[in-house]
Amino acid sequence: MTFRLCDDLGQDGFGWIAEEATTRTSHALAANGNVWLVDPLDWPDAIDRALALGDPAGVVQLLDRHDRDCAALAERLGVPRVVAPDDLAGSPFEFVPVKRMKRWRESALWWPATRTLVVADALGTNRFYTAGLAPLGVHVFLRLTPPKALGELEPDRVLVGHGDGLTGVGAADALREALRTSRRGLPGVLVRLPFSGRSQ
């Protein structure tokens, strides 16, 4: 598997992405001398870079089925793994419930101090989500019931579990537009889907 770096957040962290059809993306977020891995895949170069940002504090798995390498990395680093959390003591993060179902439990991570939103699966930027029609899209299975609570946020950064993130001017507008057009854009996305299947 081939990886590349993405989502350079400066001292706040970075992302790395698997160059494959599903474009699985992981992130390291750093604050106050600590670093958290979010939905990580185990790419040694990225893990080493993440640990250079601070002491490992935890592995955050935002989606119940995003097992990836979360458990193995948490064990190796000697830190807790939390799955679709409602809160995370000792961190600067808040969490927004996205979906609470038997087979889909997902939380979005909101970092108020840096206006950073991280969404595992409900939003994405690759063609499965957008069909090349917009910078950001809602997961096809959620387009009839989009996570409207995310629209109450004003992020400067929208990081996703599938694809490159959006940063800077326009990120908040892209989020609102993705949620606003979620239902009516469903037919156009369905006919342009490049692949299907459950994400990881």
N, C-alpha and C positions, 0 to 999 in steps of 0.2 A: 504494500500500500504506500502511495506517495502522499506526502503532506506539504503544505506551504503555510507560512505565517500570514495572518490577516488581522484586521481590526487593531491597529496600533493605538493604544490608549495612553501612551507616554508612561508616566510613573504609576498610572492606575491599572496597567495590565496590558493584555494582548489576547489575540485568538490564534487558533490554528485550524486548518481545514483539510479534510481528506479529499484528495482530487479523484472523486468517483461520482457516479450518477446522483447519489443522494446528497453530495456535498456536506457531509457531517462536520459540524463546527463545534469546537470546544473553546473555553475561555479560562484565563487566569485573571483574577481580580485582586488587587493589592491595596491594603490600607493599614496604616498604623503599625507597620512592621510585620504584618501578617499577609498571607496569600491564601485564597480559596480557589479551588479548581471547580469549574462548572461544566457538568456533562462531559467529562474529559475522555478522550481517546489517548492511549499511552504512546505518545511519540517522544522518545527520549530527549531529543533536542528541545522540545517545548517544555517538558517537565523540568529539565535542568534550568532553562531560562526562567520558568515560573518560580523555582525555588531561590533563584538569585534575587527575586523581588522581596522576599521576606520569609518568615517561618511558616511552614504549612499549618493551616488552622482547620481545614475541613474540605470535604468533597461534597458539592451540592449537586444533587440529581434532580433537576426541575420537573422531569416527567417520569412517571413510574416505570415505563417500558424503555427508557433511555439508559439501560444498564451499562452499555459500552464497557469501559474499564473502570467504572466508578468504585466498585467494591474492592477490586484488586489494588488500585492506587491508594485507597483509604487505608487498607491493611498495611501496605508497604510503607506508607508514610506515618503510620501510627496516629491517624486522625479520624474523627467521626465522619460517617457518610449520612447525609440527611436526604430523604426522598420527598419531593413535592412539599416542602415545609411551609408552615404558616408563620414561623419566625425562626431566628437563628441567633441565640444569645452570644454576645461578644462580637457580633459583626455590625457593620454600618448599614446593613441591608434591611429592606422591608420586602414582604411578599404579598402578591395579589393572587387570590385563587382564580384560576382560569377554567378548570374543569374538575368536577368532583363526581366521577362515575366509577363503576366497578372496574372497567377496562381502560379508563382514561383519567388519571389523576395528575393534574399539572398545576404548577405554580409559576408565576412570573416573578423575576427578581427585579426590585426597584432600589436603586442606590441614589437616594435624594441628593447627597452632597455633590455628586458628579452628574446628576440628571441622566443616569444610565439605566436603560431598561434591557433586560435579558429575557428572551422568550424561547423556550425549547422547541415547541412544535406548533403552537397555535398560529404563529406568524413565521414567514420565511421569505427569502429573497431569490431562491433558485426557481427554475422554470416550473417545477411542480406546483409552486404557490402562485406564481405570477403569470405563467404562460408567455413571458416576455412582454406583458402588457403594462406593467407598473413596477416601480422599484421595490414594493413590499406587498405581500398578499396574505390572506387568511387561508389556513389549511382547508382543503376542499371539503372535508367532513364537518367543518365548523362554519362554513359560509352561511348557512341558514340561521345559525345561532352564534354570531361572532362574540368574542370576549369584550363586550362594550366597556367594562370597568377599566380596561387599559387606555381607553380614550380620554379618561380623566387626567392622565399624566401628560407632562410636557417635557419629553426627553430630548436631550441634545444628541443622544446616542441610542440607537435601537440595534441590539445585537441579537442574533438568532441562532438556532441550533442547526439550521440548514441554509448555508450560503454566507456571503459576506455581509457584514453589518452596514448600517447607515449611520453616518456621523455628521454633525454640524448643521448648518442651516438647511431646513427642509425635512429633517428627521421626524419632527413632531407632525408636520403636515402630511408626510407620507403615512404615518401611523393612522391619523384621523381619516385619511382618504381610503386606506385599505379597509378600515372598519365600516366606513359609510357606504362603500360600493360593494361590500362583501356579497350580499344577496344577488344584486342584479348582474354582477360579474360572473356568477357561477357558470352559466352556459358557455360563455367564451373561454373560460378556463378549462372546462371539461373537454371541449373539442380540440384543445391544444396540448393536453397533458402529454409530456414526453415519456413518462413512466408512471407506474402506480405501485402500491404496496405499502406496508407498514414501515414507519421510520424507526431508526434506532439511534 
